[in-house]
Amino acid sequence: MDNKAINKDYYDNVYSKTDIDTIVKNIKNFENYYKELTTYHIDWVGFYKNNFHKNVKNKKILELGCGNGTNSAILAKLGAEVYANDISQFSEIIIKKLNEKLTFDKNINPISGDFLDANLESNMFDMVVGKAFVHHLTHAEEDLFMQKIINILKPKGVVRFFEPAVNSRILDEIRWLIPVPGRPSKLQINKFKNWKKNDHHPERDNSTSSYSKIGKKYFKEFNISHIGTLERFSRLIPNGHFNLSFRKHAYSIEKYIPKYINMKFARAQVVDYRFPKK
């Protein structure tokens, strides 16, 4: 089974169980929900880093790997005209139900199936975004995606991806030794081997260097920032008030850590590409 088929099967199973009513409830309580997400949760803090929310109003945005539609709904609430794509057939169903149950200035436009097969116009989008999406692609697939992305972006178009960062082999090896919910320790040989066998992530380079190469190849400008150097220790703290407080303060303190250290030790990276080479 190839990588696309593996991802489709995995996410069809995940998104077939989506609690749409909970998403609707959260979006209806938008201000509080958005504030909570962008205060405590690394993927949301990272994706909306540097006041990204202020740049989306009236923009035509394509979200790749839209999943359960939560981020597409947030972007739509922030005033964007959103097109949402995912390889899972259930994402389109979710998006249509969100359009029925929520009020947006402009309904979200679902694009079902493989992005590479989607019929999209050249120079169509102001932005292409993805939250923890690219690392599900092989490098060959990533390259094909980028070729299509620069075609559908406007000349001044931008890309924002939030992705895991793996910039230290030593730290990465230590990470594998520590069990976390859903993943056993590498020292638990049989359990780890079974987990790895069923892992839907392809073997690929998720370093900042890898994303920089893509930036240099396809865009005139790019910037990669890092997040999660201190926050990564929250995974060792039981869930609760102290865990949330630790994460909130960790994000604030991290900005004082030298960039090189953040790059080496951060859990995640925010990838900004600008001005596609056409």
Phi and psi restraints in degrees (value plus and minus 20) as a CYANA .aco file:
   2 ASP   PHI     -99.3   -59.3
   2 ASP   PSI     152.9   192.9
   3 ASN   PHI     -80.3   -40.3
   3 ASN   PSI     -61.4   -21.4
   4 LYS   PHI     -82.9   -42.9
   4 LYS   PSI     -63.5   -23.5
   5 ALA   PHI     -84.6   -44.6
   5 ALA   PSI     -58.8   -18.8
   6 ILE   PHI     -82.2   -42.2
   6 ILE   PSI     -67.1   -27.1
   7 ASN   PHI     -84.9   -44.9
   7 ASN   PSI     -59.8   -19.8
   8 LYS   PHI     -82.9   -42.9
   8 LYS   PSI     -67.5   -27.5
   9 ASP   PHI     -81.3   -41.3
   9 ASP   PSI     -63.5   -23.5
  10 TYR   PHI     -83.2   -43.2
  10 TYR   PSI     -68.8   -28.8
  11 TYR   PHI    -100.5   -60.5
  11 TYR   PSI     -43.5    -3.5
  12 ASP   PHI     -79.8   -39.8
  12 ASP   PSI     -61.9   -21.9
  13 ASN   PHI     -86.8   -46.8
  13 ASN   PSI     -63.1   -23.1
  14 VAL   PHI     -85.8   -45.8
  14 VAL   PSI     -71.3   -31.3
  15 TYR   PHI    -100.7   -60.7
  15 TYR   PSI     -33.9     6.1
  16 SER   PHI     -87.0   -47.0
  16 SER   PSI     -37.7     2.3
  17 LYS   PHI    -124.2   -84.2
  17 LYS   PSI      -8.1    31.9
  18 THR   PHI     -82.9   -42.9
  18 THR   PSI     112.3   152.3
  19 ASP   PHI    -107.7   -67.7
  19 ASP   PSI      69.5   109.5
  20 ILE   PHI     -84.4   -44.4
  20 ILE   PSI     -56.4   -16.4
  21 ASP   PHI     -82.3   -42.3
  21 ASP   PSI     -55.2   -15.2
  22 THR   PHI     -88.4   -48.4
  22 THR   PSI     -60.6   -20.6
  23 ILE   PHI     -81.5   -41.5
  23 ILE   PSI     -64.7   -24.7
  24 VAL   PHI     -79.5   -39.5
  24 VAL   PSI     -66.2   -26.2
  25 LYS   PHI     -79.4   -39.4
  25 LYS   PSI     -63.0   -23.0
  26 ASN   PHI     -85.7   -45.7
  26 ASN   PSI     -64.0   -24.0
  27 ILE   PHI     -88.2   -48.2
  27 ILE   PSI     -52.5   -12.5
  28 LYS   PHI     -86.9   -46.9
  28 LYS   PSI     -47.5    -7.5
  29 ASN   PHI    -119.8   -79.8
  29 ASN   PSI      29.9    69.9
  30 PHE   PHI     -78.3   -38.3
  30 PHE   PSI     -71.2   -31.2
  31 GLU   PHI     -79.8   -39.8
  31 GLU   PSI     -66.7   -26.7
  32 ASN   PHI     -87.8   -47.8
  32 ASN   PSI     -60.4   -20.4
  33 TYR   PHI     -85.7   -45.7
  33 TYR   PSI     -66.4   -26.4
  34 TYR   PHI     -83.0   -43.0
  34 TYR   PSI     -61.5   -21.5
  35 LYS   PHI     -82.8   -42.8
  35 LYS   PSI     -62.3   -22.3
  36 GLU   PHI     -83.3   -43.3
  36 GLU   PSI     -67.2   -27.2
  37 LEU   PHI     -79.0   -39.0
  37 LEU   PSI     -67.0   -27.0
  38 THR   PHI    -106.8   -66.8
  38 THR   PSI     -11.3    28.7
  39 THR   PHI    -125.2   -85.2
  39 THR   PSI     -57.6   -17.6
  40 TYR   PHI    -135.6   -95.6
  40 TYR   PSI     -47.0    -7.0
  41 HIS   PHI    -124.3   -84.3
  41 HIS   PSI     100.7   140.7
  42 ILE   PHI     -77.6   -37.6
  42 ILE   PSI     -60.4   -20.4
  43 ASP   PHI     -86.7   -46.7
  43 ASP   PSI     -54.2   -14.2
  44 TRP   PHI    -100.6   -60.6
  44 TRP   PSI     -60.5   -20.5
  45 VAL   PHI     -78.6   -38.6
  45 VAL   PSI     -62.9   -22.9
  46 GLY   PHI     -89.0   -49.0
  46 GLY   PSI     -68.1   -28.1
  47 PHE   PHI     -81.7   -41.7
  47 PHE   PSI     -58.2   -18.2
  48 TYR   PHI    -118.6   -78.6
  48 TYR   PSI      -0.7    39.3
  49 LYS   PHI     -79.2   -39.2
  49 LYS   PSI     129.8   169.8
  50 ASN   PHI      39.5    79.5
  50 ASN   PSI      20.8    60.8
  51 ASN   PHI      36.5    76.5
  51 ASN   PSI      18.6    58.6
  52 PHE   PHI     -77.2   -37.2
  52 PHE   PSI     -50.1   -10.1
  53 HIS   PHI     -81.0   -41.0
  53 HIS   PSI     -44.3    -4.3
  54 LYS   PHI     -97.1   -57.1
  54 LYS   PSI     -30.8     9.2
  55 ASN   PHI    -121.9   -81.9
  55 ASN   PSI     -17.6    22.4
  56 VAL   PHI    -122.6   -82.6
  56 VAL   PSI     -37.0     3.0
  57 LYS   PHI     -80.6   -40.6
  57 LYS   PSI     112.9   152.9
  58 ASN   PHI      45.4    85.4
  58 ASN   PSI      -8.6    31.4
  59 LYS   PHI    -112.4   -72.4
  59 LYS   PSI     126.2   166.2
  60 LYS   PHI    -111.4   -71.4
  60 LYS   PSI      94.4   134.4
  61 ILE   PHI    -142.6  -102.6
  61 ILE   PSI     114.1   154.1
  62 LEU   PHI    -124.2   -84.2
  62 LEU   PSI     102.3   142.3
  63 GLU   PHI    -120.8   -80.8
  63 GLU   PSI     102.3   142.3
  64 LEU   PHI    -114.5   -74.5
  64 LEU   PSI     118.8   158.8
  65 GLY   PHI      47.2    87.2
  65 GLY   PSI      28.5    68.5
  66 CYS   PHI     -89.7   -49.7
  66 CYS   PSI     -38.5     1.5
  67 GLY   PHI      39.2    79.2
  67 GLY   PSI    -140.9  -100.9
  68 ASN   PHI    -105.3   -65.3
  68 ASN   PSI     -13.1    26.9
  69 GLY   PHI      63.5   103.5
  69 GLY   PSI     -20.9    19.1
  70 THR   PHI     -81.5   -41.5
  70 THR   PSI     -67.8   -27.8
  71 ASN   PHI     -89.5   -49.5
  71 ASN   PSI     -55.5   -15.5
  72 SER   PHI     -81.3   -41.3
  72 SER   PSI     -60.3   -20.3
  73 ALA   PHI     -86.2   -46.2
  73 ALA   PSI     -59.0   -19.0
  74 ILE   PHI     -84.2   -44.2
  74 ILE   PSI     -65.6   -25.6
  75 LEU   PHI     -81.1   -41.1
  75 LEU   PSI     -59.7   -19.7
  76 ALA   PHI     -85.9   -45.9
  76 ALA   PSI     -59.3   -19.3
  77 LYS   PHI     -85.2   -45.2
  77 LYS   PSI     -50.0   -10.0
  78 LEU   PHI    -100.1   -60.1
  78 LEU   PSI     -20.3    19.7
  79 GLY   PHI      83.1   123.1
  79 GLY   PSI     -11.2    28.8
  80 ALA   PHI    -105.1   -65.1
  80 ALA   PSI     135.3   175.3
  81 GLU   PHI    -113.4   -73.4
  81 GLU   PSI      87.7   127.7
  82 VAL   PHI    -125.2   -85.2
  82 VAL   PSI     113.4   153.4
  83 TYR   PHI    -132.2   -92.2
  83 TYR   PSI     109.6   149.6
  84 ALA   PHI    -142.1  -102.1
  84 ALA   PSI     103.6   143.6
  85 ASN   PHI    -142.1  -102.1
  85 ASN   PSI     120.3   160.3
  86 ASP   PHI    -174.5  -134.5
  86 ASP   PSI     129.6   169.6
  87 ILE   PHI     -91.8   -51.8
  87 ILE   PSI     -40.5    -0.5
  88 SER   PHI     -96.8   -56.8
  88 SER   PSI     113.9   153.9
  89 GLN   PHI     -85.9   -45.9
  89 GLN   PSI     -42.6    -2.6
  90 PHE   PHI     -98.3   -58.3
  90 PHE   PSI     -40.8    -0.8
  91 SER   PHI     -82.5   -42.5
  91 SER   PSI     -61.2   -21.2
  92 GLU   PHI     -82.8   -42.8
  92 GLU   PSI     -60.8   -20.8
  93 ILE   PHI     -81.6   -41.6
  93 ILE   PSI     -64.1   -24.1
  94 ILE   PHI     -82.0   -42.0
  94 ILE   PSI     -67.4   -27.4
  95 ILE   PHI     -78.9   -38.9
  95 ILE   PSI     -64.1   -24.1
  96 LYS   PHI     -82.3   -42.3
  96 LYS   PSI     -58.5   -18.5
  97 LYS   PHI     -90.3   -50.3
  97 LYS   PSI     -56.1   -16.1
  98 LEU   PHI     -84.3   -44.3
  98 LEU   PSI     -59.4   -19.4
  99 ASN   PHI     -81.6   -41.6
  99 ASN   PSI     -55.9   -15.9
 100 GLU   PHI     -91.2   -51.2
 100 GLU   PSI     -56.9   -16.9
 101 LYS   PHI    -116.6   -76.6
 101 LYS   PSI     -33.5     6.5
 102 LEU   PHI    -142.5  -102.5
 102 LEU   PSI     140.2   180.2
 103 THR   PHI    -129.4   -89.4
 103 THR   PSI      97.7   137.7
 104 PHE   PHI    -138.5   -98.5
 104 PHE   PSI     135.3   175.3
 105 ASP   PHI     -79.1   -39.1
 105 ASP   PSI     -60.3   -20.3
 106 LYS   PHI    -156.4  -116.4
 106 LYS   PSI     108.6   148.6
 107 ASN   PHI     -80.0   -40.0
 107 ASN   PSI     132.2   172.2
 108 ILE   PHI     -94.2   -54.2
 108 ILE   PSI     116.3   156.3
 109 ASN   PHI    -118.8   -78.8
 109 ASN   PSI      88.1   128.1
 110 PRO   PHI     -96.7   -56.7
 110 PRO   PSI     118.5   158.5
 111 ILE   PHI    -144.4  -104.4
 111 ILE   PSI      83.9   123.9
 112 SER   PHI    -107.1   -67.1
 112 SER   PSI     129.7   169.7
 113 GLY   PHI      70.9   110.9
 113 GLY   PSI    -186.5  -146.5
 114 ASP   PHI     -84.4   -44.4
 114 ASP   PSI     102.4   142.4
 115 PHE   PHI     -74.4   -34.4
 115 PHE   PSI     -57.0   -17.0
 116 LEU   PHI     -86.3   -46.3
 116 LEU   PSI     -40.1    -0.1
 117 ASP   PHI    -115.6   -75.6
 117 ASP   PSI     -26.6    13.4
 118 ALA   PHI     -90.9   -50.9
 118 ALA   PSI     117.5   157.5
 119 ASN   PHI    -109.9   -69.9
 119 ASN   PSI      75.7   115.7
 120 LEU   PHI    -143.0  -103.0
 120 LEU   PSI     125.0   165.0
 121 GLU   PHI     -97.1   -57.1
 121 GLU   PSI     131.9   171.9
 122 SER   PHI     -86.4   -46.4
 122 SER   PSI     128.2   168.2
 123 ASN   PHI      35.3    75.3
 123 ASN   PSI      17.8    57.8
 124 MET   PHI    -110.8   -70.8
 124 MET   PSI     -52.2   -12.2
 125 PHE   PHI    -135.5   -95.5
 125 PHE   PSI     124.1   164.1
 126 ASP   PHI     -98.0   -58.0
 126 ASP   PSI     -54.0   -14.0
 127 MET   PHI    -162.7  -122.7
 127 MET   PSI     127.7   167.7
 128 VAL   PHI    -144.2  -104.2
 128 VAL   PSI     108.9   148.9
 129 VAL   PHI    -150.4  -110.4
 129 VAL   PSI     140.9   180.9
 130 GLY   PHI    -180.4  -140.4
 130 GLY   PSI     114.1   154.1
 131 LYS   PHI    -131.1   -91.1
 131 LYS   PSI      88.5   128.5
 132 ALA   PHI      35.6    75.6
 132 ALA   PSI      32.8    72.8
 133 PHE   PHI    -135.6   -95.6
 133 PHE   PSI     -67.7   -27.7
 134 VAL   PHI     -82.3   -42.3
 134 VAL   PSI     -54.3   -14.3
 135 HIS   PHI     -89.1   -49.1
 135 HIS   PSI     -23.7    16.3
 136 HIS   PHI    -108.0   -68.0
 136 HIS   PSI     -24.6    15.4
 137 LEU   PHI    -119.8   -79.8
 137 LEU   PSI     126.6   166.6
 138 THR   PHI     -91.7   -51.7
 138 THR   PSI     146.9   186.9
 139 HIS   PHI     -84.5   -44.5
 139 HIS   PSI     -54.9   -14.9
 140 ALA   PHI     -84.4   -44.4
 140 ALA   PSI     -62.5   -22.5
 141 GLU   PHI     -86.4   -46.4
 141 GLU   PSI     -61.3   -21.3
 142 GLU   PHI     -77.2   -37.2
 142 GLU   PSI     -62.1   -22.1
 143 ASP   PHI     -84.2   -44.2
 143 ASP   PSI     -62.6   -22.6
 144 LEU   PHI     -85.0   -45.0
 144 LEU   PSI     -59.9   -19.9
 145 PHE   PHI     -81.1   -41.1
 145 PHE   PSI     -63.3   -23.3
 146 MET   PHI     -85.6   -45.6
 146 MET   PSI     -58.1   -18.1
 147 GLN   PHI     -80.0   -40.0
 147 GLN   PSI     -60.2   -20.2
 148 LYS   PHI     -94.8   -54.8
 148 LYS   PSI     -57.2   -17.2
 149 ILE   PHI     -81.3   -41.3
 149 ILE   PSI     -64.6   -24.6
 150 ILE   PHI     -88.0   -48.0
 150 ILE   PSI     -44.0    -4.0
 151 ASN   PHI     -93.8   -53.8
 151 ASN   PSI     -59.9   -19.9
 152 ILE   PHI    -107.2   -67.2
 152 ILE   PSI     -32.3     7.7
 153 LEU   PHI     -97.8   -57.8
 153 LEU   PSI     127.2   167.2
 154 LYS   PHI     -89.3   -49.3
 154 LYS   PSI     139.7   179.7
 155 PRO   PHI     -74.0   -34.0
 155 PRO   PSI     -51.5   -11.5
 156 LYS   PHI    -121.6   -81.6
 156 LYS   PSI      -1.3    38.7
 157 GLY   PHI     -87.8   -47.8
 157 GLY   PSI     137.4   177.4
 158 VAL   PHI    -149.1  -109.1
 158 VAL   PSI     137.7   177.7
 159 VAL   PHI    -145.4  -105.4
 159 VAL   PSI     117.9   157.9
 160 ARG   PHI    -151.1  -111.1
 160 ARG   PSI     103.4   143.4
 161 PHE   PHI    -141.1  -101.1
 161 PHE   PSI     120.0   160.0
 162 PHE   PHI    -129.8   -89.8
 162 PHE   PSI     102.1   142.1
 163 GLU   PHI    -160.6  -120.6
 163 GLU   PSI     137.4   177.4
 164 PRO   PHI     -84.5   -44.5
 164 PRO   PSI     133.1   173.1
 165 ALA   PHI    -140.0  -100.0
 165 ALA   PSI     108.4   148.4
 166 VAL   PHI    -146.7  -106.7
 166 VAL   PSI      73.3   113.3
 167 ASN   PHI    -138.7   -98.7
 167 ASN   PSI     -14.5    25.5
 168 SER   PHI    -159.3  -119.3
 168 SER   PSI      93.9   133.9
 169 ARG   PHI     -82.9   -42.9
 169 ARG   PSI     -59.0   -19.0
 170 ILE   PHI     -83.8   -43.8
 170 ILE   PSI     -67.9   -27.9
 171 LEU   PHI     -82.6   -42.6
 171 LEU   PSI     -57.9   -17.9
 172 ASP   PHI     -84.2   -44.2
 172 ASP   PSI     -60.7   -20.7
 173 GLU   PHI     -85.4   -45.4
 173 GLU   PSI     -60.4   -20.4
 174 ILE   PHI     -82.8   -42.8
 174 ILE   PSI     -60.6   -20.6
 175 ARG   PHI     -77.8   -37.8
 175 ARG   PSI     -61.4   -21.4
 176 TRP   PHI     -86.1   -46.1
 176 TRP   PSI     -41.8    -1.8
 177 LEU   PHI    -100.3   -60.3
 177 LEU   PSI     -40.2    -0.2
 178 ILE   PHI    -117.2   -77.2
 178 ILE   PSI      97.9   137.9
 179 PRO   PHI     -91.0   -51.0
 179 PRO   PSI     120.5   160.5
 180 VAL   PHI    -152.6  -112.6
 180 VAL   PSI     144.7   184.7
 181 PRO   PHI     -73.1   -33.1
 181 PRO   PSI     103.4   143.4
 182 GLY   PHI      72.4   112.4
 182 GLY   PSI     -29.0    11.0
 183 ARG   PHI    -161.9  -121.9
 183 ARG   PSI      99.3   139.3
 184 PRO   PHI     -95.8   -55.8
 184 PRO   PSI     147.4   187.4
 185 SER   PHI     -91.2   -51.2
 185 SER   PSI     129.6   169.6
 186 LYS   PHI     -82.9   -42.9
 186 LYS   PSI     -41.4    -1.4
 187 LEU   PHI     -93.0   -53.0
 187 LEU   PSI     -40.9    -0.9
 188 GLN   PHI    -106.0   -66.0
 188 GLN   PSI      57.4    97.4
 189 ILE   PHI     -72.7   -32.7
 189 ILE   PSI     -72.3   -32.3
 190 ASN   PHI     -88.4   -48.4
 190 ASN   PSI     -63.3   -23.3
 191 LYS   PHI     -83.9   -43.9
 191 LYS   PSI     -61.8   -21.8
 192 PHE   PHI     -86.6   -46.6
 192 PHE   PSI     -60.8   -20.8
 193 LYS   PHI     -82.1   -42.1
 193 LYS   PSI     -61.0   -21.0
 194 ASN   PHI     -87.7   -47.7
 194 ASN   PSI     -60.4   -20.4
 195 TRP   PHI     -82.7   -42.7
 195 TRP   PSI     -65.1   -25.1
 196 LYS   PHI     -82.4   -42.4
 196 LYS   PSI     -58.9   -18.9
 197 LYS   PHI     -80.9   -40.9
 197 LYS   PSI     -55.9   -15.9
 198 ASN   PHI    -117.4   -77.4
 198 ASN   PSI     -17.9    22.1
 199 ASP   PHI     -89.9   -49.9
 199 ASP   PSI     112.1   152.1
 200 HIS   PHI    -109.9   -69.9
 200 HIS   PSI     -15.9    24.1
 201 HIS   PHI    -108.8   -68.8
 201 HIS   PSI     112.8   152.8
 202 PRO   PHI     -94.4   -54.4
 202 PRO   PSI     137.0   177.0
 203 GLU   PHI     -92.6   -52.6
 203 GLU   PSI      98.0   138.0
 204 ARG   PHI    -178.4  -138.4
 204 ARG   PSI     148.4   188.4
 205 ASP   PHI    -109.0   -69.0
 205 ASP   PSI      96.5   136.5
 206 ASN   PHI    -128.5   -88.5
 206 ASN   PSI       9.9    49.9
 207 SER   PHI    -100.8   -60.8
 207 SER   PSI     141.6   181.6
 208 THR   PHI     -81.7   -41.7
 208 THR   PSI     -54.7   -14.7
 209 SER   PHI     -79.4   -39.4
 209 SER   PSI     -60.8   -20.8
 210 SER   PHI     -83.8   -43.8
 210 SER   PSI     -64.6   -24.6
 211 TYR   PHI     -89.8   -49.8
 211 TYR   PSI     -50.1   -10.1
 212 SER   PHI     -86.1   -46.1
 212 SER   PSI     -59.0   -19.0
 213 LYS   PHI     -80.8   -40.8
 213 LYS   PSI     -61.0   -21.0
 214 ILE   PHI     -84.7   -44.7
 214 ILE   PSI     -62.0   -22.0
 215 GLY   PHI     -79.8   -39.8
 215 GLY   PSI     -65.6   -25.6
 216 LYS   PHI     -85.3   -45.3
 216 LYS   PSI     -54.4   -14.4
 217 LYS   PHI     -94.5   -54.5
 217 LYS   PSI     -57.9   -17.9
 218 TYR   PHI    -135.5   -95.5
 218 TYR   PSI     -29.5    10.5
 219 PHE   PHI    -154.4  -114.4
 219 PHE   PSI     133.5   173.5
 220 LYS   PHI     -98.7   -58.7
 220 LYS   PSI     -48.5    -8.5
 221 GLU   PHI    -159.2  -119.2
 221 GLU   PSI     128.1   168.1
 222 PHE   PHI    -176.1  -136.1
 222 PHE   PSI     136.9   176.9
 223 ASN   PHI    -166.1  -126.1
 223 ASN   PSI     119.0   159.0
 224 ILE   PHI    -146.9  -106.9
 224 ILE   PSI     101.6   141.6
 225 SER   PHI    -135.4   -95.4
 225 SER   PSI     145.3   185.3
 226 HIS   PHI    -147.0  -107.0
 226 HIS   PSI     132.0   172.0
 227 ILE   PHI    -170.0  -130.0
 227 ILE   PSI     123.3   163.3
 228 GLY   PHI      86.9   126.9
 228 GLY   PSI      -6.0    34.0
 229 THR   PHI     -81.9   -41.9
 229 THR   PSI     -67.9   -27.9
 230 LEU   PHI    -109.7   -69.7
 230 LEU   PSI     -55.8   -15.8
 231 GLU   PHI     -78.9   -38.9
 231 GLU   PSI     -48.2    -8.2
 232 ARG   PHI     -77.7   -37.7
 232 ARG   PSI     -46.3    -6.3
 233 PHE   PHI     -94.0   -54.0
 233 PHE   PSI     -32.2     7.8
 234 SER   PHI     -84.8   -44.8
 234 SER   PSI     -41.9    -1.9
 235 ARG   PHI     -89.5   -49.5
 235 ARG   PSI     -33.9     6.1
 236 LEU   PHI    -114.9   -74.9
 236 LEU   PSI     -23.6    16.4
 237 ILE   PHI    -124.2   -84.2
 237 ILE   PSI     111.3   151.3
 238 PRO   PHI     -75.4   -35.4
 238 PRO   PSI     125.6   165.6
 239 ASN   PHI     -79.3   -39.3
 239 ASN   PSI     124.1   164.1
 240 GLY   PHI     128.8   168.8
 240 GLY   PSI    -189.9  -149.9
 241 HIS   PHI     -80.3   -40.3
 241 HIS   PSI     -63.7   -23.7
 242 PHE   PHI     -84.6   -44.6
 242 PHE   PSI     -57.6   -17.6
 243 ASN   PHI     -81.3   -41.3
 243 ASN   PSI     -67.2   -27.2
 244 LEU   PHI     -83.0   -43.0
 244 LEU   PSI     -63.0   -23.0
 245 SER   PHI     -83.8   -43.8
 245 SER   PSI     -60.7   -20.7
 246 PHE   PHI     -80.4   -40.4
 246 PHE   PSI     -67.0   -27.0
 247 ARG   PHI     -82.9   -42.9
 247 ARG   PSI     -64.8   -24.8
 248 LYS   PHI     -77.3   -37.3
 248 LYS   PSI     -66.4   -26.4
 249 HIS   PHI     -94.4   -54.4
 249 HIS   PSI     -50.3   -10.3
 250 ALA   PHI     -81.2   -41.2
 250 ALA   PSI     -63.6   -23.6
 251 TYR   PHI     -82.5   -42.5
 251 TYR   PSI     -56.7   -16.7
 252 SER   PHI     -89.3   -49.3
 252 SER   PSI     -61.2   -21.2
 253 ILE   PHI     -94.1   -54.1
 253 ILE   PSI     -51.8   -11.8
 254 GLU   PHI     -77.7   -37.7
 254 GLU   PSI     -49.0    -9.0
 255 LYS   PHI     -86.4   -46.4
 255 LYS   PSI     -34.7     5.3
 256 TYR   PHI    -112.8   -72.8
 256 TYR   PSI     -25.2    14.8
 257 ILE   PHI    -100.9   -60.9
 257 ILE   PSI     115.6   155.6
 258 PRO   PHI     -72.4   -32.4
 258 PRO   PSI     123.2   163.2
 259 LYS   PHI     -76.7   -36.7
 259 LYS   PSI     -60.1   -20.1
 260 TYR   PHI     -83.5   -43.5
 260 TYR   PSI     -60.7   -20.7
 261 ILE   PHI     -87.5   -47.5
 261 ILE   PSI     -63.0   -23.0
 262 ASN   PHI     -79.0   -39.0
 262 ASN   PSI     -62.4   -22.4
 263 MET   PHI     -80.6   -40.6
 263 MET   PSI     -62.4   -22.4
 264 LYS   PHI     -88.8   -48.8
 264 LYS   PSI     -57.1   -17.1
 265 PHE   PHI    -132.7   -92.7
 265 PHE   PSI     -27.1    12.9
 266 ALA   PHI     -86.9   -46.9
 266 ALA   PSI     128.4   168.4
 267 ARG   PHI     -95.1   -55.1
 267 ARG   PSI     -50.0   -10.0
 268 ALA   PHI    -164.1  -124.1
 268 ALA   PSI     147.5   187.5
 269 GLN   PHI    -161.3  -121.3
 269 GLN   PSI     126.7   166.7
 270 VAL   PHI    -125.7   -85.7
 270 VAL   PSI      97.7   137.7
 271 VAL   PHI    -125.2   -85.2
 271 VAL   PSI      97.4   137.4
 272 ASP   PHI    -135.5   -95.5
 272 ASP   PSI      99.4   139.4
 273 TYR   PHI    -132.7   -92.7
 273 TYR   PSI     120.7   160.7
 274 ARG   PHI    -157.2  -117.2
 274 ARG   PSI     125.0   165.0
 275 PHE   PHI      41.5    81.5
 275 PHE   PSI      64.1   104.1
 276 PRO   PHI     -83.2   -43.2
 276 PRO   PSI     123.1   163.1
 277 LYS   PHI    -101.1   -61.1
 277 LYS   PSI      92.3   132.3
